Amino acid sequence: MATFLDITGLEYFSNFFVFLLTWLVVYALLLYTKIVGGNKAIAALIGLFIGLFVLFSPIATGVVSYIAPWFAVVFIFIILATVVLKVFGASSFEIESYGSLKWVAIILIFIVLIVGALSYVREQTVIPGENETGVREYSSTISIIFHPKILGAIFVLVMAVFTIALLAAKTR
């Protein structure tokens, strides 16, 4: 039974969405960093070509479609965290005063997205001489990263980084 929430038909447009997302992200990054001197036409052409290159590669298309939902979740989390800080009375100056903490969070998010992309590429790549029927103990990167002991260690390290950053900021 089809409902208005049934969006499975959009799966046929996933390559177009990957192309569009890649084009817009590259265009925005080129304009933000002013690598091409702020020229919008050159930035649009470079974004178009990179979007087409991603579209022609099935692995790159798969990586972008695999990472895009996680990117959206991280973006929504950042917006909600900013809203929560504003609700609790933090001013824009106070939010921006934790610049080093913001960069630590951005780098951590970037590393997680890169590891996710690389694990997808590793799962899609067949290495010659690899025994397809044999059981490989550590073949899946996801099984290593999401092991409870590894997640616990990462959580403790992240909490230590945030604690040190906040304590160092208060002593200044």
trRosetta pair geometry for C-beta under 8 A, 3 or more apart (Angstrom, degrees):
i j d omega theta_ij theta_ji phi_ij phi_ji
2 6 5.1 -101 -150 33 68 155
3 6 5.1 123 53 -21 66 97
6 9 7.4 66 129 -5 90 94
7 10 4.9 -11 171 8 89 121
8 11 5.8 -16 -176 -9 57 116
9 12 6.5 -35 179 15 55 109
10 13 5.4 -61 -163 43 60 108
10 14 7.2 93 139 -60 73 73
10 17 7.9 42 171 -34 102 141
11 14 5.6 -12 -162 -30 45 116
13 16 4.8 -49 -171 41 77 118
13 17 5.9 80 130 -25 87 98
14 17 5.6 -54 -147 38 36 112
14 18 6.3 39 153 -22 67 103
14 65 5.7 41 174 -117 116 136
15 18 5.6 -50 -147 34 34 113
15 19 6.4 36 153 -19 64 104
15 55 6.2 85 -180 -141 99 91
15 61 6.1 -10 -120 -153 81 136
16 19 5.6 -53 -149 37 33 113
16 20 6.2 31 154 -18 66 108
17 20 5.6 -54 -142 40 32 111
17 21 6.1 33 157 -20 66 107
17 65 7.8 89 87 -103 106 92
17 68 7.8 82 134 -161 111 172
18 21 5.9 -54 -144 37 28 110
18 22 6.3 25 158 -16 63 109
18 54 6.6 -140 146 130 104 118
18 55 6.8 146 97 -93 106 73
18 61 5.1 84 130 -146 166 78
18 64 4.6 111 -148 97 102 130
18 65 5.4 -54 -81 -58 120 89
18 68 7.4 -120 -103 -44 72 142
19 22 6.0 -60 -148 38 26 108
19 23 6.2 26 156 -20 64 110
19 51 4.7 82 -165 174 70 106
19 52 7.2 43 -138 -79 110 41
19 54 6.8 170 -103 81 57 105
19 55 4.7 19 -88 -73 107 121
20 23 5.8 -55 -145 36 28 112
20 24 6.2 20 160 -13 64 110
20 51 7.4 65 -67 -148 17 138
21 24 6.1 -61 -145 41 26 105
21 25 6.1 23 160 -17 65 111
21 64 6.4 158 84 175 126 122
21 68 6.1 -26 -165 -112 173 124
22 25 6.0 -57 -141 38 27 107
22 26 6.2 21 162 -13 64 110
22 47 7.6 163 129 -171 67 78
22 50 6.2 -139 155 118 110 92
22 51 4.3 152 92 -108 107 74
22 54 4.7 -159 -111 38 172 158
22 55 7.8 -150 42 -42 145 80
22 64 6.1 -48 -62 -123 106 156
23 26 6.3 -63 -149 40 23 105
23 27 6.1 23 156 -18 63 114
23 47 4.5 89 -161 151 61 101
23 48 5.8 35 -129 -89 113 45
23 50 7.4 157 -97 73 52 86
23 51 3.6 -8 -63 -59 86 148
24 27 5.6 -55 -141 40 30 114
24 28 6.1 29 160 -19 66 108
24 47 7.1 88 -59 -176 15 139
25 28 5.9 -55 -144 38 28 108
25 29 6.2 25 158 -17 64 109
25 47 7.9 161 65 -138 48 110
26 29 5.8 -56 -144 39 29 109
26 30 6.2 28 158 -18 65 108
26 43 7.9 179 130 -178 77 78
26 46 6.5 -134 148 116 121 88
26 47 3.9 165 88 -115 107 80
26 50 4.9 136 -84 65 169 143
26 51 6.9 -139 23 -46 133 85
27 30 6.0 -59 -147 37 26 108
27 31 6.4 18 158 -12 63 109
27 43 5.3 99 -144 145 66 99
27 44 5.7 33 -118 -98 119 53
27 46 7.8 151 -88 73 60 83
27 47 3.7 -19 -55 -59 82 162
28 31 6.0 -60 -147 41 29 106
28 32 6.0 27 157 -20 67 112
29 32 5.7 -56 -138 39 29 110
29 33 6.0 10 168 -3 66 112
30 33 6.5 -61 -135 47 23 96
30 35 5.5 -81 -143 43 71 106
30 36 5.5 19 179 6 112 113
30 42 7.9 -133 156 107 141 82
30 43 3.9 174 102 -133 130 103
30 46 6.1 119 -78 73 162 133
30 47 6.7 -128 11 -52 133 100
31 34 7.2 20 -175 -74 31 53
31 38 6.7 65 -144 -132 68 55
31 40 6.7 26 -97 -104 117 72
31 43 5.3 73 -56 -166 81 171
34 37 6.4 36 -179 -120 82 13
34 38 5.0 -10 -128 -54 93 80
36 39 5.1 -91 132 45 104 95
36 42 4.6 -161 176 100 143 125
36 43 5.3 -170 47 -65 143 81
36 46 7.0 -167 -59 -3 146 144
37 42 7.8 45 48 49 93 142
39 42 4.3 44 101 21 119 110
39 43 6.3 161 90 -14 63 89
40 43 5.6 -59 -145 42 32 112
40 44 6.1 34 156 -22 68 107
41 44 5.7 -53 -147 35 29 111
41 45 6.5 27 154 -17 63 106
42 45 5.7 -54 -147 38 33 110
42 46 6.3 31 155 -17 67 105
43 46 5.9 -53 -144 38 30 108
43 47 6.2 31 155 -17 63 109
44 47 5.7 -56 -146 40 29 113
44 48 6.2 35 153 -24 64 106
45 48 5.5 -51 -146 34 31 114
45 49 6.4 28 157 -16 65 104
46 49 5.9 -55 -148 38 31 108
46 50 6.3 26 156 -14 65 107
47 50 5.9 -57 -143 41 29 106
47 51 6.1 33 156 -21 64 109
48 51 5.7 -57 -147 37 27 113
48 52 6.4 27 154 -18 63 105
49 52 5.7 -53 -148 36 32 111
49 53 6.4 34 153 -20 65 103
50 53 5.5 -50 -146 35 35 113
50 54 6.4 37 153 -19 65 103
51 54 5.8 -53 -149 36 31 111
51 55 6.3 34 151 -22 64 107
52 55 5.4 -54 -147 35 34 115
52 56 6.4 31 155 -20 66 104
53 56 5.9 -56 -149 34 32 109
53 57 6.7 15 157 -8 64 109
53 60 7.4 -7 126 83 75 168
54 57 6.2 -68 -149 43 31 101
54 60 4.5 -128 -143 132 69 127
54 61 6.2 127 156 -72 78 64
54 64 6.2 50 180 -25 132 145
55 61 6.3 67 -125 -82 34 114
57 60 3.8 58 88 16 120 111
57 61 6.3 171 88 -13 62 83
58 61 5.6 -55 -144 39 33 113
58 62 6.2 36 156 -21 66 107
59 62 5.6 -55 -149 38 31 113
59 63 6.3 34 152 -23 65 103
59 121 6.1 64 -178 -120 119 82
59 124 5.6 163 -118 107 97 149
59 125 7.8 38 -117 -64 140 85
60 63 5.6 -49 -146 33 33 113
60 64 6.5 29 156 -15 65 104
61 64 6.0 -56 -148 38 30 107
61 65 6.2 21 156 -11 65 111
62 65 5.9 -60 -142 44 29 105
62 66 5.9 30 157 -22 66 111
62 120 6.4 -170 129 161 102 125
62 124 6.4 116 91 -74 157 156
63 66 5.6 -58 -145 38 27 111
63 67 6.0 13 161 -9 66 113
63 117 4.8 53 -160 -147 112 93
63 120 5.4 154 -105 90 71 137
63 121 6.3 7 -82 -59 119 91
64 67 6.1 -61 -137 44 27 101
64 68 6.0 44 161 -43 64 104
65 68 5.9 -33 -134 12 29 120
66 69 8.0 -69 175 26 27 95
66 70 8.0 4 140 4 59 114
66 116 7.0 -167 131 150 108 103
66 117 7.1 143 84 -106 117 59
66 120 4.8 137 84 -100 170 156
67 70 5.6 -69 -161 47 50 109
67 71 5.7 55 145 -29 82 107
67 113 5.8 73 -151 -161 119 95
67 116 6.0 132 -101 104 88 121
67 117 5.5 -5 -65 -76 131 95
67 120 7.8 -113 -46 -1 87 150
68 71 5.5 -53 -143 35 31 115
68 72 6.4 33 157 -20 64 103
69 72 5.6 -53 -150 35 35 113
69 73 6.4 36 152 -20 67 103
70 73 5.5 -49 -146 34 36 113
70 74 6.4 36 153 -18 66 103
70 112 7.9 -137 163 125 135 106
70 113 6.5 170 108 -107 125 85
70 116 6.3 -1 37 114 169 175
71 74 5.8 -54 -149 37 30 110
71 75 6.3 32 152 -20 64 107
71 113 6.7 58 -79 -117 84 133
72 75 5.6 -53 -146 36 32 113
72 76 6.3 31 155 -17 65 105
73 76 5.9 -55 -148 38 30 109
73 77 6.3 34 151 -22 64 107
74 77 5.5 -53 -147 35 32 115
74 78 6.5 34 153 -21 64 102
74 109 5.4 113 -154 -153 143 128
74 113 7.7 -62 -17 -63 158 116
75 78 5.8 -52 -151 32 31 111
75 79 6.6 28 152 -15 63 105
76 79 5.7 -54 -149 38 34 111
76 80 6.2 31 154 -16 67 107
77 80 5.8 -57 -144 41 30 108
77 81 6.2 32 156 -22 65 106
78 81 5.7 -53 -145 35 29 112
78 82 6.5 30 154 -18 62 105
79 82 5.8 -56 -152 36 31 111
79 83 6.4 31 151 -18 65 106
80 83 5.5 -52 -146 37 35 113
80 84 6.3 37 154 -21 67 103
81 84 5.7 -51 -146 35 32 111
81 85 6.5 32 154 -18 63 104
82 85 5.8 -54 -148 36 32 111
82 86 6.4 31 153 -18 65 106
82 95 6.8 58 -132 -148 83 150
83 86 5.7 -56 -149 38 32 111
83 87 6.3 34 152 -23 66 105
84 87 5.6 -51 -146 33 32 113
84 88 6.5 21 158 -9 64 108
85 88 6.1 -63 -147 44 30 103
85 90 4.2 -40 167 42 91 138
85 94 7.9 -160 170 99 117 106
85 95 5.6 108 127 -95 148 111
86 89 7.9 98 180 -30 30 9
86 90 6.2 -82 -84 61 34 82
86 95 7.8 -19 -65 -53 75 139
90 94 4.6 -126 -164 86 87 127
90 95 5.4 100 139 -56 123 87
91 94 4.8 98 52 6 74 100
91 95 7.2 -138 96 -4 40 86
92 95 5.7 -53 -148 36 35 111
92 96 6.2 24 156 -10 67 110
93 96 6.0 -63 -145 45 29 104
93 97 6.2 42 152 -39 65 103
94 97 5.5 -42 -145 17 32 119
94 98 7.9 25 160 -12 56 94
95 98 7.0 -65 -174 30 34 99
96 99 6.4 21 174 -68 62 87
96 102 7.9 -22 -135 -25 45 151
97 169 7.5 116 135 -165 99 128
98 101 4.0 -31 169 40 104 122
98 102 5.9 119 110 -29 81 88
98 165 7.5 80 -156 147 99 117
98 166 8.0 -7 -121 -96 123 71
98 169 6.5 -17 -106 -107 80 164
99 102 5.5 -53 -149 32 32 114
99 103 6.6 28 154 -16 65 103
100 103 5.7 -51 -150 36 35 109
100 104 6.5 40 150 -22 64 102
100 165 6.2 -159 103 -145 106 116
100 169 7.9 -170 48 -74 114 111
101 104 5.6 -49 -149 33 35 114
101 105 6.5 35 152 -17 64 103
101 162 6.8 70 -141 -126 111 72
101 165 4.7 133 -86 146 96 146
101 166 7.3 52 -87 -64 142 71
101 169 7.5 -41 -32 -42 121 144
102 105 5.8 -55 -152 37 32 110
102 106 6.4 32 151 -19 66 106
103 106 5.5 -50 -143 37 36 112
103 107 6.2 35 157 -18 67 104
104 107 5.9 -55 -147 38 28 108
104 108 6.3 30 153 -20 63 108
104 161 6.0 -176 -179 154 146 129
104 162 7.7 -178 103 -79 143 67
104 165 6.6 -122 6 -68 156 156
105 108 5.6 -55 -146 37 31 113
105 109 6.3 31 156 -18 65 106
106 109 5.8 -55 -147 38 30 110
106 110 6.2 32 153 -20 64 109
107 110 5.5 -54 -145 38 31 115
107 111 6.3 34 154 -22 65 104
108 111 5.8 -52 -148 33 30 111
108 112 6.6 30 153 -18 63 105
108 158 6.9 80 -135 -114 153 111
109 112 5.7 -55 -150 36 32 111
109 113 6.4 30 153 -16 66 106
110 113 5.8 -56 -148 38 31 110
110 114 6.3 30 154 -19 65 107
111 114 5.7 -55 -146 37 31 111
111 115 6.3 31 155 -19 65 105
112 115 5.8 -53 -147 36 30 110
112 116 6.4 32 153 -19 63 106
113 116 5.6 -53 -149 37 32 114
113 117 6.4 31 154 -18 65 105
114 117 5.7 -54 -147 38 32 110
114 118 6.2 28 156 -16 66 107
115 118 5.8 -55 -142 41 30 108
115 119 6.2 32 156 -21 65 105
115 141 7.1 -158 178 153 88 132
115 145 6.4 128 154 -101 136 155
116 119 5.8 -54 -146 34 29 110
116 120 6.6 30 154 -19 62 103
117 120 5.7 -54 -153 33 33 112
117 121 6.5 31 151 -17 66 105
118 121 5.5 -51 -146 37 36 112
118 122 6.2 39 153 -22 67 104
118 141 7.1 7 105 37 89 179
119 122 5.6 -51 -145 36 33 113
119 123 6.4 34 155 -19 64 104
119 140 7.6 52 -162 -175 108 63
119 141 3.8 -132 -112 70 102 129
119 142 5.4 107 178 -49 149 81
119 145 7.4 -85 -71 3 146 138
120 123 5.9 -56 -150 36 30 109
120 124 6.4 19 155 -12 65 111
121 124 5.9 -64 -147 42 31 106
121 125 6.0 25 158 -22 68 114
122 125 6.0 -59 -138 35 28 108
122 141 5.8 92 56 -17 148 123
123 140 7.2 36 -89 -123 103 78
123 141 7.9 -109 -45 21 92 98
126 130 6.6 -145 -171 47 68 131
127 130 4.5 91 71 -34 88 124
131 134 3.7 35 111 11 129 119
131 136 7.8 155 66 -59 91 97
136 139 3.4 68 100 -39 131 122
138 143 7.5 -151 -137 82 52 112
138 144 6.0 48 -152 -67 96 122
140 143 4.2 73 87 2 111 108
140 144 7.2 171 97 -8 63 81
141 144 5.8 -60 -158 37 39 108
141 145 6.0 28 154 -14 75 111
142 145 5.9 -58 -137 42 32 104
142 146 5.7 2 172 8 69 117
143 146 6.7 -62 -125 53 20 91
143 147 6.7 49 158 -58 56 90
144 147 5.9 -34 -159 -12 29 115
144 150 6.5 79 158 -33 61 163
145 150 6.0 -130 -154 117 29 146
145 151 7.8 77 153 -66 56 79
146 150 7.3 -11 0 71 4 118
146 151 6.3 28 -148 -55 43 118
147 150 4.6 77 63 11 91 107
147 151 6.9 -169 82 -8 42 88
148 151 5.7 -57 -142 41 31 111
148 152 6.1 35 158 -22 66 107
149 152 5.7 -53 -148 35 29 113
149 153 6.5 29 154 -18 63 105
150 153 5.7 -53 -149 36 32 110
150 154 6.3 32 153 -18 65 106
151 154 5.7 -54 -146 38 31 111
151 155 6.2 34 154 -22 65 106
152 155 5.6 -53 -146 35 30 112
152 156 6.4 29 156 -18 65 105
153 156 5.8 -53 -148 36 31 110
153 157 6.3 30 154 -17 65 107
154 157 5.7 -57 -147 39 31 110
154 158 6.2 30 155 -19 66 107
155 158 5.9 -55 -145 37 29 109
155 159 6.3 28 156 -17 64 107
156 159 5.8 -56 -147 39 29 110
156 160 6.3 32 153 -21 64 107
157 160 5.6 -54 -148 35 31 113
157 161 6.5 33 154 -20 65 103
158 161 5.7 -51 -148 34 33 111
158 162 6.4 27 156 -13 65 106
159 162 5.9 -57 -145 41 31 107
159 163 6.1 33 155 -22 66 109
160 163 5.7 -55 -143 37 29 112
160 164 6.2 27 159 -16 64 107
161 164 6.1 -58 -147 38 27 107
161 165 6.2 24 156 -18 64 110
162 165 5.7 -55 -143 39 31 111
162 166 6.1 26 160 -16 66 109
163 166 6.1 -58 -144 39 26 106
163 167 6.2 20 159 -14 64 110
164 167 5.9 -58 -141 41 28 106
164 168 6.0 27 159 -19 64 111
165 168 5.9 -57 -144 39 26 110
165 169 6.3 26 156 -21 62 109
166 169 5.7 -54 -146 35 30 112
166 170 6.5 27 156 -18 64 107
167 170 5.9 -57 -147 36 32 108
167 171 6.6 28 157 -19 65 108
168 171 6.1 -59 -148 33 31 108
168 172 7.3 42 154 -34 61 98
169 172 6.2 -46 -162 11 35 114
